Amino acid sequence: MAYQPSTDRYDRMQYKYCGNSGLLLPRISLGLWHNFGSVDDFGVATDMVKYAFDQGITHFDLANNYGPAPGSAEINFGKILKENFQGYRDELLISSKAGHEMWSGPYGGNSSRKNLMASIDQSLHRTGLDYFDIFYSHRYDGVTPVEETMQALIDIVRQGKALYIGISKYPSPKAEVAYEMLHDAGVPCLISQYRYSMFDRAVEAEILPLAARYGSGFIAFSPLAQGLLTDRYLHGIPEHSRAARATGFLKIDQVTEEKVEKARLLNELAARRGQTLAEMALAWVLKDERITSVIVGASSQKQLANNLRALDNLAFANEELVEIERILRL
Ligand SMILES: NC(=O)c1ccc[n+]([C@@H]2O[C@H](COP(=O)([O-])OP(=O)(O)OC[C@H]3O[C@@H](n4cnc5c(N)ncnc54)[C@H](OP(=O)(O)O)[C@@H]3O)[C@@H](O)[C@H]2O)c1
């Protein structure tokens, strides 16, 4: 039977304006970096996207190279859309990115105009979309002048291939150049995408205040530290977990005793709040007014369901925050 989205989906989610824009993002977005590639189960992937949409998740985050194989997450997502979401394009917010290694040769993996222009066409083709809602420069590549990359993004918007643009992982001085130029061109930086979790707080020093100052929304990736901030690794490395999979970006040696011990203590604190560690970790990121949304990954519908429950309690007592700081400093 054809998929019929839940009728009360928008009552189930909380939405927040992205920076100074008029665009509402769901507080929880779904990322397709892992678990949506050609090596993964297409049925599980399809069910997760449908379930996400049923819960009011309107935002799905892709990149040209997501898979593996690179490109296959876009192909699979395009197929899921075609088979299930005909007529729903205007209810979906779909992003993609270019800038990491994607195809061979000198133009397949940097932030040059050549790469971005070719990449967005490839991504549109793979997904079968007419446009992306958000298109990102995936990284500052260390060589390409920021002005060249930003001009390409501006032109992508003017060509109608993306509605909004964003930057990801730019060091703060380069981000500032980007924000200035985009502002002056009348195509402001809608959103900044960076890693942010209790285990990785580098953005707190400069990036978060800078993005807020320029009215850019902020979306946090790997808010669960790829699973380390969940109960996943409290009793060893489970089979099929990201750390156990050859294709996973979380390496076994990143599952350190120190991280697991902190997760154990945080898990106890979460339990006292009536939450799982995953729920508390997401709530902790979302409590900051400057955070528009978190992009979670999931390998099952059950995980996604759990993550969505974070929204039931985003408030922290001061003593809980102090206790979290103490644990993180151990
Ligand atoms: N801009 C960039 O450079 C960049 C970089 C990285 C990611 N991203 C974006 O951010 C998205 C999310 O990144 P991420 O996948 O690293 O996020 P994450 O949410 O930190 O980690 C997701 C993983 O955590 C585990 N997990 C999730 N929910 C769980 C739960 N309730 N209980 C137990 N385990 C749970 C699962 O691992 P198992 O597979 O072991 O079950 C899942 O695959 C990506 O898909 C991508 O869209 C962007």
The ligand as an ORCA input file, in Angstrom:
! r2SCAN-3c Opt
* xyz 0 1
  N      29.360     18.500      7.842
  C      30.104     17.461      8.108
  O      31.286     17.412      7.826
  C      29.471     16.280      8.792
  C      30.275     15.303      9.391
  C      29.650     14.254     10.045
  C      28.260     14.161     10.075
  N      27.504     15.114      9.446
  C      26.023     15.030      9.426
  O      25.538     14.735     10.727
  C      24.756     13.545     10.679
  C      24.815     12.838     11.988
  O      26.150     12.423     12.277
  P      26.367     11.095     13.114
  O      25.708      9.954     12.418
  O      27.806     11.016     13.454
  O      25.482     11.466     14.425
  P      25.312     10.878     15.854
  O      23.868     11.078     16.129
  O      26.311     11.467     16.778
  O      25.632      9.307     15.762
  C      24.732      8.404     15.170
  C      25.021      6.971     15.622
  O      24.841      6.863     17.035
  C      24.155      5.647     17.341
  N      22.839      6.006     17.902
  C      21.981      6.959     17.457
  N      20.911      7.029     18.261
  C      21.080      6.121     19.229
  C      20.309      5.736     20.360
  N      19.157      6.330     20.655
  N      20.792      4.754     21.151
  C      21.980      4.137     20.890
  N      22.761      4.465     19.824
  C      22.306      5.448     19.013
  C      24.028      4.873     16.041
  O      25.185      4.054     15.924
  P      25.136      2.545     15.407
  O      25.313      2.657     13.933
  O      26.300      1.921     16.110
  O      23.827      1.950     15.788
  C      24.056      5.979     15.007
  O      24.478      5.526     13.755
  C      25.312     12.784      9.489
  O      24.422     11.812      8.992
  C      25.537     13.903      8.514
  O      24.320     14.267      7.918
  C      28.081     16.163      8.818
*
